[in-house]
Amino acid sequence: MTTQTQAFALLQGDEFVELYKVLKVLGLVNGGGEAKHVITEGQVTVNGEVDTRKRKKCVIGDIVSFNGATIEIVPAQ
C-alpha cells in the first residue's frame, strides 16, 4: 500500500505555517481546537518525529504525518 503525499503550499510571502493550521486548513480535523489537541497528544509527526508544539513553524520541505495522511510543505504557487 502506497501513501500519497499531499502538498500544502505556503501563502505568497510566508516563510512558514504553524503546525496546527496545516491540519485545520486541509480538513484533517474539525477545527483548530481539535488540531491542537491531537498535536499535544503526540499523534502528529514532523519529519518522522513526534512533535507536540502546536505552533511549530513548518517550513518548505517539512513532512507532516497524521492519521495516515502525509503532507509536504511546498513554496507558494
PAMAR-262673 format. One record per residue (C-alpha): residue in one letter; x, z, y. Coordinates in pm, whole numbers, plus 50000, padded with zeros to 5 digits. Layout:
# PAMAR-262673
SITE   res       u       w       v
SITE     A       X       Z       Y
...
# end
This chain:
# PAMAR-262673
SITE   res       u       w       v
SITE     M   50000   50000   50000
SITE     T   50147   49897   50334
SITE     T   50089   50089   50652
SITE     Q   50010   49874   50952
SITE     T   50177   49976   51276
SITE     Q   49961   49969   51586
SITE     A   50117   49908   51928
SITE     F   50049   50134   52226
SITE     A   50158   49961   52548
SITE     L   50264   50176   52840
SITE     L   50090   50108   53170
SITE     Q   50281   49896   53421
SITE     G   50537   50116   53596
SITE     D   50511   50404   53346
SITE     E   50821   50521   53161
SITE     F   50639   50747   52915
SITE     V   50299   50859   52786
SITE     E   50208   51212   52681
SITE     L   50160   51252   52306
SITE     Y   49802   51379   52318
SITE     K   49699   51077   52528
SITE     V   49820   50836   52258
SITE     L   49578   50989   52005
SITE     K   49296   51013   52258
SITE     V   49321   50660   52401
SITE     L   49343   50497   52059
SITE     G   49034   50687   51944
SITE     L   49212   50865   51659
SITE     V   49044   51188   51775
SITE     N   48719   51264   51958
SITE     G   48885   51382   52277
SITE     G   49183   51541   52446
SITE     G   49100   51889   52320
SITE     E   49096   51773   51959
SITE     A   49419   51579   52014
SITE     K   49591   51890   52145
SITE     H   49459   52093   51851
SITE     V   49588   51856   51579
SITE     I   49925   51839   51755
SITE     T   49966   52217   51772
SITE     E   49856   52240   51407
SITE     G   50155   52022   51310
SITE     Q   49953   51721   51194
SITE     V   50138   51469   51415
SITE     T   50490   51333   51373
SITE     V   50709   51157   51626
SITE     N   50995   50952   51483
SITE     G   50941   51112   51143
SITE     E   50949   51475   51257
SITE     V   50660   51712   51326
SITE     D   50627   51771   51699
SITE     T   50389   52038   51829
SITE     R   50438   51964   52202
SITE     K   50105   51833   52334
SITE     R   50265   51688   52645
SITE     K   50574   51549   52472
SITE     K   50686   51242   52663
SITE     C   50670   50944   52426
SITE     V   50893   50658   52536
SITE     I   50937   50295   52434
SITE     G   51041   50274   52070
SITE     D   50892   50608   51962
SITE     I   50686   50600   51642
SITE     V   50386   50836   51629
SITE     S   50209   50905   51299
SITE     F   49877   51083   51248
SITE     N   49618   51080   50971
SITE     G   49752   50762   50808
SITE     A   49790   50574   51139
SITE     T   50129   50464   51270
SITE     I   50170   50381   51639
SITE     E   50472   50233   51815
SITE     I   50515   50285   52189
SITE     V   50592   49946   52346
SITE     P   50662   49821   52702
SITE     A   50378   49720   52935
SITE     Q   50246   49370   52876
# end
